[in-house]
Amino acid sequence: MQDPNEDTEWNDILRDFGILPPKEKVKDETEEMVLRLQKEAEVKPYERMSMEQLKEAEDVFDEEDMKAVEMYRKQRLEELKSLQKRQRFGELREISGDQYVKEVTNAQKDVWVVIHLYKTSIPMCLLINRHLSLLATKFPEIKFLKAIANSCIENYHDSCLPTIFVYENGEIKGKFIGTTECGGTTLTVEGLEWKLAEVGALKTDLEENPRKDVVDLMTSSIRNASLSED
């Protein structure tokens, strides 16, 4: 018996008269592969939904989708918890001396605390406060604080200001006392970020010390001065 799907002139005539059914269309392998890849690449509707939308649409999904929805919901909850943990601060906050122990020494476990002791009449202190405000926004997982120096340490000398203490778990991990240690009057926010990164308070995305050229120049000047004396 002749194959009705065979490509012959006679079969084509029979198809034209309706004697044979239309020829079965054989999908091109490339077309099939494209269709399969498109299907695999489809974004499931629940992947675009908020937690509230997922709850409202539960009746729409079949059993297989519901398993994926549940896994996705748990993932979203973990992401939310992680985000809330990282974004619990986000600003430079003022405290008084009597809050020091609670906010700094007894701060939450594994939370880095950066506190600036300052005086409003000292320009360098105001510069540090501006930089810390920006860093607090960039690193919301770190507790950035400021306090009037004499409210924390009675008769604290102006020559020691600005003073920055870096704490973790109640212990001082870094300290910068006075204008020079804090980076000088030309200190940039990137320079302060680098200093805090060096003591482990934060993980910076800066690839190198922004004041490297200045440090190298100072080192070179000291070396040349020493050679001249010899």
N, C-alpha and C positions, 0 to 999 in steps of 0.2 A: 504494500500500500504506500502511496506517495505521501511524503511528509507535508502536511498543510502549511508548515512554517518555512518550508524550503523556498529560497528565492528563485522562482521560475516565472516565466512570462504567463504560463497557463494558470498558475496559482494566483497571480495578480489579477487576471481576468475574472476568475471565480470569486475573488474577494470583491471586485467591483460590482458583481451581480448579487452579492450577499450570500452566495452559496458557501463560501468559506468564511469563518470568523476573521476579524482583523488580526494581522500578524502580531504575536506577542513581542512587546518591546523589551529588548535586552539592554539593561542599563550598562553604560560604559563604566569600566572599573574605576576610572578617575572620578567620574560623577558620584559613584557610590562612596568612594573614599572621602570626597569633599562633603557629602551629606552626613557621613558618620562623624567627621571631625567637627562639623557645625553643631551637631547634636551634643557632642561631648563638651563643646565650648559654651553651650547655653548656660546662662546664669540662672540658677534656681530662684524662683520668686522670693523665697524666704531669706535669701542672702542680702536682699536690699531692704528688708523690713526692720523696723525698730522693735524693741521688746514689746511695746503695746500692740503694734500691728500683728506681731506673731501670735499674741494671745487671742486677738479678735478673729484671726484667720484659721484657727485650729481645725474647724470643721471642714475646711476646704481641702486640706491635704489628705492623701491616702496614708495607709499604715507605714509604707516604706519612707514616704516623705517625712512623716511625723518623727521617725527615729532620727533622721538628719536634722530636723528642726530642733529636737531636744538637745542634740549635741551642739548645734549652733548656738542655742540659747545659753547653754553652760559656758561656751567659749566667750560669748558676749559679756556674761556676768563676770568672768575672770578678768577680761579686759577692762571692764568698768571698775572693778576693785583695784586693779593695778594702777589705772589712771587716777583714781581718787587718792591712792596712797602717794603717788608722785606729785599730785597737785594740791597738797594740803596747806601749803603756805602761799608763796607767790607774791609777797610784798615785804618791804622793809618796815618792820613794826617797832614802835617806840615802847620801851618799858622803863620802869623806875627801879631804883636801887633795891627796894624791898621785894621786887619780883625776880631778882637775879637768880636766886637759888632754884626757884620753881621753873623758870623759863630756860635757864642755861645749864646749871649743874645737874638738875634733876629732869632734864628734857627726856622725851621719849627715847627708848632704846634704838640704837642704830640710826639716829637722826643727827646729821651734822648741824652744828649751830655756829653761826658767824655773828659775833657781836662787836659793835663799834662804840667805843667810849669817846665822846666828843664834847666840844664846846662850840656854841654858835658863833663866837667872836673870832674863831680861827678858820681862815679861808680853806686850808687844806682839809679840815674836818667836813666842811660843806661839800667839797669836791668828792670826798670819800662817800658821803651819804648819797650823792647823785649817782655815783657808779654802783653802789650797793643796791639802789632801787632798781636799776636796770638788770643787774645780775639776779635779783630776787625774782624778777619776771621770767628770766631765761632759765633759772634753775629752781622751780617751785617746790622741789622735794627737799630743799635746804631751808632751814629756819634762819632768816636774816633779821637781826635785831640791832637797835641802836639805843644808847642811854647816855644821859648827861653824866660825864665822868664823876663829878663830885657827889652825885646821888648814889653812886656805887662804891667809890673809894674816897673817903673824906680827905680833903686837902691834896688831891691828886695834882701833880705839877703840870703846868701847861706845856713844858718842854717835852713831856711824854705823849702829847697829843699830836695827831690822832693815834689811838691805840686800837688794834684789832686783835681779838682773841678768837681762836677756832677750837671748838670743843666737839668731842664725840664720846658718848656714854660717860659724861661727867669729867672727862680728862682733857686737858689742854693739848691739842695736837699741833698747834702753831700759834705764833704771836708776832705781831709787827708793832713796834713801839717807836713813835716819833715819825717825823716827816720823811727822813731818809729811808728807814726800814719799810715804810709803807709805799715807797716808790718815788718820792719826790714830787714837786709841784707840777711836773709835766705828766704825771701818771694818767694813763688812759684806762678806760673800762676794760680793755683787752689785757692791759698790763696787770690790773688787779685780778682779773680772772685767772691769769697765768700763775700769779702768786698763790691764790687759793688752791689751784690745781696741784701745785708743787707740794703742798702739805696734805693733800688727799681729800680735801673737802668736796671737790667736784671733779667731774670728768669733762675736760675741755675739748672742743673740736679744733682748737688752734694747733697748728702743726709745729710751731716753734715760738720761743719767747719773743713777743713783739718789741721788746726793748733790747734784743740781742745786739744790735749795732751799737747802741749806747754803752752796753756793758763791755763789748769788745774795745770800744774807743777808750773807755776809762782804764781798762786793763793795760792797753797799749801805752797810755799816757804815764801810768804808774811805772811800767817797765822802763820806758825811756828816761823818766826822771831818775830812776834808780841807777841806770847805766851812766847818766851824766855825772852823778855824784861820785861814781867810781873813777 
